[in-house]
Amino acid sequence: MNELPHDPAILLSLLNMRLRDTDESLEDVCANLGAERDDVVARLAAAGFDYDEQSRRFR
């Protein structure tokens, strides 16, 4: 996850933007960014954000 922002708020914004604008799944976004899905979800969960599968965004 070296290419991803270290700040959780910026990471949240980046991921939600990609999920919204490119219509990719979280798995696809993570693969395209070279990150592990579980690591991304855990990192944002530690900052208080959860992934909503139905709406395909972090809250």
QUIZI-V321889 format. One line per field, one symbol per residue. burial: 1 if it has 16 or more other ideal C-beta (glycine too) atoms within 10 Angstrom, else 0. A space follows every 50 residues. Layout:
burial = ???
This chain:
burial = 00010001001100110110000001001100001000011011000010 100000110
